[in-house]
Amino acid sequence: MKNLLKLEELFLLLLAIYLFSRLDYAWWWFVVLFLAPDLGMIGYAAGPGVGAVAYNLLHHKGVAIGFYLIGVMSGGQLLQLMGLIMLAHSSFDRILGYGLKYTDAFTHTHLGMIGPAAKH
């Protein structure tokens, strides 16, 4: 099941890359912005609760798809770009085993514990 879910995430990543290729942005924008959703980690400076909310907001696929669709409907390529970067990044994170965060600790995700807290 774990590999099947990773395969699903890979296809979502590839979809985001394909849809990005349809926008009028140079590829370097994708490379430069790919890690931008991780700026949500700054919220952890205010504590794990605020950090989890900030991180999850920038890594939630529903939010990403929402930005993209609003961009499509309004003709706003910047919103489409934001949504696709968020989708691509979040899918890549899920492939690596990083999930949405619980409010108790950064290492506690919906996919299990990460980092030194993970039990193998």
DRENTORKOL-3810 file (N, C-alpha, C; in nm, 4 decimals):
REM DRENTORKOL-3810
@n.u->0.0830; n.v->-0.1196; n.w->0.0000; ca.u->0.0000; ca.v->0.0000; ca.w->0.0000; c.u->0.0874; c.v->0.1260; c.w->0.0000
@n.u->0.1955; n.v->0.1218; n.w->0.0774; ca.u->0.2832; ca.v->0.2386; ca.w->0.0866; c.u->0.3388; c.v->0.2764; c.w->-0.0512
@n.u->0.3811; n.v->0.1761; n.w->-0.1280; ca.u->0.4348; ca.v->0.2031; ca.w->-0.2620; c.u->0.3267; c.v->0.2523; c.w->-0.3575
@n.u->0.2064; n.v->0.2022; n.w->-0.3411; ca.u->0.0953; ca.v->0.2468; ca.w->-0.4249; c.u->0.0654; c.v->0.3945; c.w->-0.3997
@n.u->0.0687; n.v->0.4346; n.w->-0.2728; ca.u->0.0460; ca.v->0.5759; ca.w->-0.2396; c.u->0.1588; c.v->0.6634; c.w->-0.2928
@n.u->0.2808; n.v->0.6150; n.w->-0.2871; ca.u->0.3936; ca.v->0.6919; ca.w->-0.3412; c.u->0.3808; c.v->0.7059; c.w->-0.4932
@n.u->0.3332; n.v->0.6015; n.w->-0.5588; ca.u->0.3110; ca.v->0.6077; ca.w->-0.7035; c.u->0.2039; c.v->0.7116; c.w->-0.7370
@n.u->0.0990; n.v->0.7151; n.w->-0.6575; ca.u->-0.0059; ca.v->0.8154; ca.w->-0.6767; c.u->0.0521; c.v->0.9564; c.w->-0.6632
@n.u->0.1361; n.v->0.9774; n.w->-0.5624; ca.u->0.1995; ca.v->1.1081; ca.w->-0.5426; c.u->0.2920; c.v->1.1430; c.w->-0.6588
@n.u->0.3614; n.v->1.0434; n.w->-0.7120; ca.u->0.4478; ca.v->1.0674; ca.w->-0.8276; c.u->0.3658; c.v->1.1172; c.w->-0.9463
@n.u->0.2510; n.v->1.0570; n.w->-0.9684; ca.u->0.1656; ca.v->1.1011; ca.w->-1.0792; c.u->0.1117; c.v->1.2426; c.w->-1.0565
@n.u->0.0817; n.v->1.2777; n.w->-0.9312; ca.u->0.0389; ca.v->1.4153; ca.w->-0.9025; c.u->0.1529; c.v->1.5136; c.w->-0.9257
@n.u->0.2744; n.v->1.4753; n.w->-0.8888; ca.u->0.3913; ca.v->1.5592; ca.w->-0.9155; c.u->0.4092; c.v->1.5789; c.w->-1.0658
@n.u->0.3991; n.v->1.4712; n.w->-1.1410; ca.u->0.4132; ca.v->1.4805; ca.w->-1.2872; c.u->0.3011; c.v->1.5642; c.w->-1.3493
@n.u->0.1803; n.v->1.5539; n.w->-1.2961; ca.u->0.0698; ca.v->1.6370; ca.w->-1.3442; c.u->0.1004; c.v->1.7842; c.w->-1.3198
@n.u->0.1487; n.v->1.8164; n.w->-1.2009; ca.u->0.1824; ca.v->1.9558; ca.w->-1.1707; c.u->0.2914; c.v->2.0073; c.w->-1.2640
@n.u->0.3900; n.v->1.9242; n.w->-1.2919; ca.u->0.4973; ca.v->1.9641; ca.w->-1.3838; c.u->0.4411; c.v->1.9869; c.w->-1.5238
@n.u->0.3545; n.v->1.8964; n.w->-1.5687; ca.u->0.2935; ca.v->1.9136; ca.w->-1.7009; c.u->0.2118; c.v->2.0424; c.w->-1.7080
@n.u->0.1267; n.v->2.0650; n.w->-1.6070; ca.u->0.0442; ca.v->2.1860; ca.w->-1.6086; c.u->0.1305; c.v->2.3123; c.w->-1.6008
@n.u->0.2414; n.v->2.3050; n.w->-1.5271; ca.u->0.3332; ca.v->2.4188; ca.w->-1.5238; c.u->0.3877; c.v->2.4464; c.w->-1.6639
@n.u->0.4167; n.v->2.3407; n.w->-1.7388; ca.u->0.4725; ca.v->2.3582; ca.w->-1.8735; c.u->0.3757; c.v->2.4317; c.w->-1.9662
@n.u->0.2473; n.v->2.4339; n.w->-1.9310; ca.u->0.1457; ca.v->2.5014; ca.w->-2.0112; c.u->0.1353; c.v->2.6500; c.w->-1.9771
@n.u->0.2030; n.v->2.6937; n.w->-1.8691; ca.u->0.2006; ca.v->2.8347; ca.w->-1.8289; c.u->0.3111; c.v->2.9115; c.w->-1.9011
@n.u->0.2996; n.v->3.0434; n.w->-1.8994; ca.u->0.3994; ca.v->3.1289; ca.w->-1.9646; c.u->0.5097; c.v->3.1705; c.w->-1.8686
@n.u->0.5670; n.v->3.0717; n.w->-1.7985; ca.u->0.6782; ca.v->3.0982; ca.w->-1.7070; c.u->0.7984; c.v->3.0169; c.w->-1.7516
@n.u->0.9156; n.v->3.0745; n.w->-1.7360; ca.u->1.0391; ca.v->3.0016; ca.w->-1.7646; c.u->1.0559; c.v->2.8908; c.w->-1.6607
@n.u->1.1230; n.v->2.7837; n.w->-1.6999; ca.u->1.1418; ca.v->2.6700; ca.w->-1.6097; c.u->1.2181; c.v->2.7065; c.w->-1.4842
@n.u->1.3040; n.v->2.8055; n.w->-1.4892; ca.u->1.3809; ca.v->2.8402; ca.w->-1.3699; c.u->1.2886; c.v->2.8844; c.w->-1.2567
@n.u->1.1699; n.v->2.9379; n.w->-1.2896; ca.u->1.0738; ca.v->2.9742; ca.w->-1.1851; c.u->1.0317; c.v->2.8512; c.w->-1.1048
@n.u->1.0087; n.v->2.7407; n.w->-1.1734; ca.u->0.9694; ca.v->2.6176; ca.w->-1.1056; c.u->1.0792; c.v->2.5729; c.w->-1.0100
@n.u->1.2017; n.v->2.5750; n.w->-1.0575; ca.u->1.3158; ca.v->2.5316; ca.w->-0.9759; c.u->1.3336; c.v->2.6228; c.w->-0.8546
@n.u->1.3278; n.v->2.7532; n.w->-0.8763; ca.u->1.3495; ca.v->2.8496; ca.w->-0.7679; c.u->1.2385; c.v->2.8423; c.w->-0.6635
@n.u->1.1138; n.v->2.8259; n.w->-0.7071; ca.u->0.9998; ca.v->2.8290; ca.w->-0.6160; c.u->0.9632; c.v->2.6938; c.w->-0.5550
@n.u->1.0261; n.v->2.5876; n.w->-0.6021; ca.u->0.9869; ca.v->2.4536; ca.w->-0.5599; c.u->0.9888; c.v->2.4356; c.w->-0.4082
@n.u->1.0822; n.v->2.4951; n.w->-0.3399; ca.u->1.0917; ca.v->2.4806; ca.w->-0.1944; c.u->1.0188; c.v->2.5908; c.w->-0.1173
@n.u->0.9557; n.v->2.6834; n.w->-0.1884; ca.u->0.8863; ca.v->2.7957; ca.w->-0.1225; c.u->0.7821; c.v->2.7513; c.w->-0.0190
@n.u->0.7059; n.v->2.6448; n.w->-0.0406; ca.u->0.6092; ca.v->2.6054; ca.w->0.0622; c.u->0.6729; c.v->2.5742; c.w->0.1980
@n.u->0.7999; n.v->2.5398; n.w->0.1989; ca.u->0.8661; ca.v->2.5118; ca.w->0.3263; c.u->0.8872; c.v->2.6372; c.w->0.4103
@n.u->0.8591; n.v->2.7537; n.w->0.3540; ca.u->0.8629; ca.v->2.8760; ca.w->0.4343; c.u->0.7604; c.v->2.8705; c.w->0.5470
@n.u->0.6624; n.v->2.7826; n.w->0.5334; ca.u->0.5648; ca.v->2.7624; ca.w->0.6395; c.u->0.6281; c.v->2.7162; c.w->0.7700
@n.u->0.7485; n.v->2.6603; n.w->0.7620; ca.u->0.8182; ca.v->2.6162; ca.w->0.8830; c.u->0.8540; c.v->2.7334; c.w->0.9738
@n.u->0.8561; n.v->2.8533; n.w->0.9204; ca.u->0.8869; ca.v->2.9714; ca.w->1.0015; c.u->0.7856; c.v->2.9850; c.w->1.1148
@n.u->0.6646; n.v->2.9401; n.w->1.0925; ca.u->0.5614; ca.v->2.9446; ca.w->1.1949; c.u->0.6001; c.v->2.8707; c.w->1.3224
@n.u->0.6912; n.v->2.7750; n.w->1.3114; ca.u->0.7341; ca.v->2.7006; ca.w->1.4300; c.u->0.8104; c.v->2.7893; c.w->1.5285
@n.u->0.8537; n.v->2.9053; n.w->1.4850; ca.u->0.9178; ca.v->3.0000; ca.w->1.5770; c.u->0.8175; c.v->3.0482; c.w->1.6821
@n.u->0.6883; n.v->3.0417; n.w->1.6494; ca.u->0.5826; ca.v->3.0828; ca.w->1.7429; c.u->0.5251; c.v->2.9643; c.w->1.8194
@n.u->0.5804; n.v->2.8465; n.w->1.7985; ca.u->0.5341; ca.v->2.7276; ca.w->1.8692; c.u->0.4825; c.v->2.6222; c.w->1.7737
@n.u->0.4688; n.v->2.4995; n.w->1.8238; ca.u->0.4275; ca.v->2.3900; ca.w->1.7351; c.u->0.2854; c.v->2.4022; c.w->1.6813
@n.u->0.1960; n.v->2.4648; n.w->1.7557; ca.u->0.0588; ca.v->2.4804; ca.w->1.7066; c.u->0.0512; c.v->2.5744; c.w->1.5881
@n.u->0.1103; n.v->2.6929; n.w->1.6048; ca.u->0.1127; ca.v->2.7908; ca.w->1.4955; c.u->0.1930; c.v->2.7354; c.w->1.3788
@n.u->0.3043; n.v->2.6691; n.w->1.4089; ca.u->0.3883; ca.v->2.6122; ca.w->1.3037; c.u->0.3146; c.v->2.5094; c.w->1.2213
@n.u->0.2397; n.v->2.4223; n.w->1.2880; ca.u->0.1654; ca.v->2.3184; ca.w->1.2161; c.u->0.0602; c.v->2.3803; c.w->1.1247
@n.u->-0.0104; n.v->2.4816; n.w->1.1740; ca.u->-0.1127; ca.v->2.5476; ca.w->1.0913; c.u->-0.0475; c.v->2.6136; c.w->0.9694
@n.u->0.0606; n.v->2.6870; n.w->0.9898; ca.u->0.1289; ca.v->2.7551; ca.w->0.8792; c.u->0.1839; c.v->2.6541; c.w->0.7790
@n.u->0.2489; n.v->2.5520; n.w->0.8299; ca.u->0.3073; ca.v->2.4493; ca.w->0.7438; c.u->0.1978; c.v->2.3781; c.w->0.6643
@n.u->0.0925; n.v->2.3358; n.w->0.7340; ca.u->-0.0147; ca.v->2.2607; ca.w->0.6678; c.u->-0.0888; c.v->2.3442; c.w->0.5644
@n.u->-0.1044; n.v->2.4730; n.w->0.5903; ca.u->-0.1707; ca.v->2.5606; ca.w->0.4935; c.u->-0.0959; c.v->2.5622; c.w->0.3609
@n.u->0.0372; n.v->2.5615; n.w->0.3674; ca.u->0.1184; ca.v->2.5671; ca.w->0.2457; c.u->0.1471; c.v->2.4295; c.w->0.1858
@n.u->0.1043; n.v->2.3231; n.w->0.2544; ca.u->0.1277; ca.v->2.1878; ca.w->0.2050; c.u->-0.0022; c.v->2.1095; c.w->0.1818
@n.u->-0.1147; n.v->2.1775; n.w->0.1908; ca.u->-0.2439; ca.v->2.1110; ca.w->0.1741; c.u->-0.2810; c.v->2.1098; c.w->0.0263
@n.u->-0.3069; n.v->1.9931; n.w->-0.0251; ca.u->-0.3366; ca.v->1.9817; ca.w->-0.1683; c.u->-0.4693; c.v->2.0476; c.w->-0.2049
@n.u->-0.5642; n.v->2.0500; n.w->-0.1132; ca.u->-0.6903; ca.v->2.1193; ca.w->-0.1393; c.u->-0.6682; c.v->2.2681; c.w->-0.1596
@n.u->-0.5823; n.v->2.3271; n.w->-0.0789; ca.u->-0.5481; ca.v->2.4693; ca.w->-0.0941; c.u->-0.4776; c.v->2.4900; c.w->-0.2278
@n.u->-0.3846; n.v->2.4001; n.w->-0.2593; ca.u->-0.3106; ca.v->2.4105; ca.w->-0.3860; c.u->-0.4049; c.v->2.4051; c.w->-0.5057
@n.u->-0.4953; n.v->2.3086; n.w->-0.5052; ca.u->-0.5898; ca.v->2.2943; ca.w->-0.6156; c.u->-0.6841; c.v->2.4144; c.w->-0.6204
@n.u->-0.7214; n.v->2.4654; n.w->-0.5049; ca.u->-0.8054; ca.v->2.5847; ca.w->-0.4994; c.u->-0.7389; c.v->2.7048; c.w->-0.5650
@n.u->-0.6123; n.v->2.7285; n.w->-0.5301; ca.u->-0.5384; ca.v->2.8380; ca.w->-0.5938; c.u->-0.5339; c.v->2.8187; c.w->-0.7449
@n.u->-0.5009; n.v->2.6962; n.w->-0.7865; ca.u->-0.4902; ca.v->2.6689; ca.w->-0.9296; c.u->-0.6231; c.v->2.6934; c.w->-1.0014
@n.u->-0.7315; n.v->2.6416; n.w->-0.9469; ca.u->-0.8615; ca.v->2.6568; ca.w->-1.0126; c.u->-0.9085; c.v->2.8017; c.w->-1.0156
@n.u->-0.8874; n.v->2.8757; n.w->-0.9083; ca.u->-0.9220; ca.v->3.0184; ca.w->-0.9095; c.u->-0.8404; c.v->3.0893; c.w->-1.0167
@n.u->-0.7136; n.v->3.0508; n.w->-1.0284; ca.u->-0.6296; ca.v->3.1084; ca.w->-1.1334; c.u->-0.6799; c.v->3.0750; c.w->-1.2732
@n.u->-0.7234; n.v->2.9511; n.w->-1.2933; ca.u->-0.7775; ca.v->2.9107; ca.w->-1.4238; c.u->-0.9037; c.v->2.9904; c.w->-1.4552
@n.u->-0.9937; n.v->2.9992; n.w->-1.3572; ca.u->-1.1217; ca.v->3.0675; ca.w->-1.3809; c.u->-1.1049; c.v->3.2180; c.w->-1.3999
@n.u->-1.0056; n.v->3.2760; n.w->-1.3345; ca.u->-0.9859; ca.v->3.4210; ca.w->-1.3447; c.u->-0.8820; c.v->3.4596; c.w->-1.4492
@n.u->-0.8140; n.v->3.3598; n.w->-1.5053; ca.u->-0.7081; ca.v->3.3886; ca.w->-1.6010; c.u->-0.5798; c.v->3.4356; c.w->-1.5332
@n.u->-0.5692; n.v->3.4151; n.w->-1.4038; ca.u->-0.4523; ca.v->3.4589; ca.w->-1.3278; c.u->-0.3436; c.v->3.3528; c.w->-1.3242
@n.u->-0.2422; n.v->3.3713; n.w->-1.4056; ca.u->-0.1353; ca.v->3.2715; ca.w->-1.4110; c.u->-0.0545; c.v->3.2656; c.w->-1.2816
@n.u->-0.0467; n.v->3.3756; n.w->-1.2075; ca.u->0.0269; ca.v->3.3733; ca.w->-1.0815; c.u->-0.0407; c.v->3.2782; c.w->-0.9818
@n.u->-0.1735; n.v->3.2816; n.w->-0.9735; ca.u->-0.2451; ca.v->3.1892; ca.w->-0.8856; c.u->-0.2283; c.v->3.0450; c.w->-0.9326
@n.u->-0.2293; n.v->3.0243; n.w->-1.0637; ca.u->-0.2055; ca.v->2.8908; ca.w->-1.1166; c.u->-0.0655; c.v->2.8430; c.w->-1.0782
@n.u->0.0314; n.v->2.9310; n.w->-1.0934; ca.u->0.1694; ca.v->2.8981; ca.w->-1.0575; c.u->0.1786; c.v->2.8606; c.w->-0.9094
@n.u->0.1181; n.v->2.9412; n.w->-0.8241; ca.u->0.1220; ca.v->2.9140; ca.w->-0.6802; c.u->0.0623; c.v->2.7771; c.w->-0.6499
@n.u->-0.0522; n.v->2.7485; n.w->-0.7072; ca.u->-0.1165; ca.v->2.6200; ca.w->-0.6839; c.u->-0.0333; c.v->2.5031; c.w->-0.7326
@n.u->0.0268; n.v->2.5179; n.w->-0.8491; ca.u->0.1062; ca.v->2.4077; ca.w->-0.9043; c.u->0.2351; c.v->2.3849; c.w->-0.8260
@n.u->0.2977; n.v->2.4915; n.w->-0.7803; ca.u->0.4182; ca.v->2.4768; ca.w->-0.6976; c.u->0.3819; c.v->2.4054; c.w->-0.5676
@n.u->0.2725; n.v->2.4485; n.w->-0.5060; ca.u->0.2295; ca.v->2.3841; ca.w->-0.3816; c.u->0.1971; c.v->2.2363; c.w->-0.4045
@n.u->0.1279; n.v->2.2051; n.w->-0.5128; ca.u->0.0924; ca.v->2.0660; ca.w->-0.5426; c.u->0.2169; c.v->1.9824; c.w->-0.5694
@n.u->0.3072; n.v->2.0342; n.w->-0.6519; ca.u->0.4289; ca.v->1.9599; ca.w->-0.6846; c.u->0.5124; c.v->1.9358; c.w->-0.5588
@n.u->0.5302; n.v->2.0404; n.w->-0.4797; ca.u->0.6119; ca.v->2.0292; ca.w->-0.3595; c.u->0.5492; c.v->1.9308; c.w->-0.2603
@n.u->0.4196; n.v->1.9432; n.w->-0.2369; ca.u->0.3522; ca.v->1.8558; ca.w->-0.1412; c.u->0.3569; c.v->1.7101; c.w->-0.1860
@n.u->0.3389; n.v->1.6867; n.w->-0.3145; ca.u->0.3455; ca.v->1.5502; ca.w->-0.3658; c.u->0.4859; c.v->1.4935; c.w->-0.3496
@n.u->0.5872; n.v->1.5747; n.w->-0.3771; ca.u->0.7258; ca.v->1.5309; ca.w->-0.3591; c.u->0.7527; c.v->1.4996; c.w->-0.2118
@n.u->0.7040; n.v->1.5856; n.w->-0.1226; ca.u->0.7188; ca.v->1.5594; ca.w->0.0210; c.u->0.6574; c.v->1.4258; c.w->0.0591
@n.u->0.5372; n.v->1.3970; n.w->0.0080; ca.u->0.4692; ca.v->1.2725; ca.w->0.0427; c.u->0.5479; c.v->1.1514; c.w->-0.0091
@n.u->0.6089; n.v->1.1654; n.w->-0.1266; ca.u->0.6928; ca.v->1.0577; ca.w->-0.1795; c.u->0.8068; c.v->1.0278; c.w->-0.0823
@n.u->0.8621; n.v->1.1325; n.w->-0.0226; ca.u->0.9727; ca.v->1.1166; ca.w->0.0709; c.u->0.9269; c.v->1.0767; c.w->0.2115
@n.u->0.7958; n.v->1.0742; n.w->0.2336; ca.u->0.7431; ca.v->1.0328; ca.w->0.3627; c.u->0.7092; c.v->1.1456; c.w->0.4576
@n.u->0.7112; n.v->1.2691; n.w->0.4084; ca.u->0.6774; ca.v->1.3841; ca.w->0.4925; c.u->0.5310; c.v->1.4203; c.w->0.4712
@n.u->0.4578; n.v->1.4257; n.w->0.5800; ca.u->0.3162; ca.v->1.4547; ca.w->0.5701; c.u->0.2775; c.v->1.5831; c.w->0.6393
@n.u->0.1482; n.v->1.6047; n.w->0.6477; ca.u->0.0946; ca.v->1.7193; ca.w->0.7202; c.u->0.1256; c.v->1.7026; c.w->0.8682
@n.u->0.1439; n.v->1.8141; n.w->0.9370; ca.u->0.1927; ca.v->1.8117; ca.w->1.0750; c.u->0.0790; c.v->1.8147; c.w->1.1771
@n.u->0.0981; n.v->1.7394; n.w->1.2838; ca.u->0.0132; ca.v->1.7520; ca.w->1.4018; c.u->0.0678; c.v->1.8675; c.w->1.4850
@n.u->-0.0137; n.v->1.9178; n.w->1.5755; ca.u->0.0241; ca.v->2.0381; ca.w->1.6511; c.u->0.1177; c.v->2.0116; c.w->1.7685
@n.u->0.1478; n.v->1.8860; n.w->1.7977; ca.u->0.2343; ca.v->1.8584; ca.w->1.9126; c.u->0.3832; c.v->1.8677; c.w->1.8807
@n.u->0.4224; n.v->1.8333; n.w->1.7576; ca.u->0.5655; ca.v->1.8353; ca.w->1.7224; c.u->0.5822; c.v->1.8325; c.w->1.5712
@n.u->0.6869; n.v->1.8964; n.w->1.5228; ca.u->0.7167; ca.v->1.8986; ca.w->1.3796; c.u->0.7363; c.v->1.7582; c.w->1.3246
@n.u->0.7906; n.v->1.6700; n.w->1.4059; ca.u->0.8224; ca.v->1.5345; ca.w->1.3608; c.u->0.7004; c.v->1.4426; c.w->1.3562
@n.u->0.5843; n.v->1.4877; n.w->1.4054; ca.u->0.4631; ca.v->1.4063; ca.w->1.4081; c.u->0.3767; c.v->1.4437; c.w->1.2877
@n.u->0.3713; n.v->1.3539; n.w->1.1877; ca.u->0.2958; ca.v->1.3816; ca.w->1.0657; c.u->0.1846; c.v->1.2792; c.w->1.0468
@n.u->0.0962; n.v->1.3084; n.w->0.9551; ca.u->-0.0135; ca.v->1.2155; ca.w->0.9281; c.u->0.0360; c.v->1.0858; c.w->0.8648
@n.u->0.1596; n.v->1.0846; n.w->0.8195; ca.u->0.2187; ca.v->0.9625; ca.w->0.7644; c.u->0.3050; c.v->0.8887; c.w->0.8661
@n.u->0.3112; n.v->0.9423; n.w->0.9868; ca.u->0.3931; ca.v->0.8819; ca.w->1.0919; c.u->0.5005; c.v->0.9784; c.w->1.1376
@n.u->0.5855; n.v->0.9301; n.w->1.2245; ca.u->0.6942; ca.v->1.0123; ca.w->1.2773; c.u->0.8064; c.v->1.0207; c.w->1.1741
@n.u->0.8768; n.v->1.1339; n.w->1.1738; ca.u->0.9896; ca.v->1.1539; ca.w->1.0826; c.u->1.1131; c.v->1.1904; c.w->1.1638
@n.u->1.2279; n.v->1.1814; n.w->1.0985; ca.u->1.3532; ca.v->1.2188; ca.w->1.1626; c.u->1.3926; c.v->1.1209; c.w->1.2710
@n.u->1.4694; n.v->1.1702; n.w->1.3694; ca.u->1.5160; ca.v->1.0822; ca.w->1.4774; c.u->1.4003; c.v->1.0225; c.w->1.5589
@n.u->1.2836; n.v->1.0873; n.w->1.5558; ca.u->1.1686; ca.v->1.0374; ca.w->1.6310; c.u->1.1070; c.v->0.9132; c.w->1.5662
@n.u->1.1422; n.v->0.8880; n.w->1.4408; ca.u->1.0849; ca.v->0.7736; ca.w->1.3688; c.u->1.1454; c.v->0.6433; c.w->1.4203
@n.u->1.0615; n.v->0.5453; n.w->1.4360; ca.u->1.1072; ca.v->0.4113; ca.w->1.4771; c.u->1.1021; c.v->0.3215; c.w->1.3542
@n.u->1.2144; n.v->0.2691; n.w->1.3191; ca.u->1.2206; ca.v->0.1847; ca.w->1.1978; c.u->1.1996; c.v->0.0411; c.w->1.2314
END
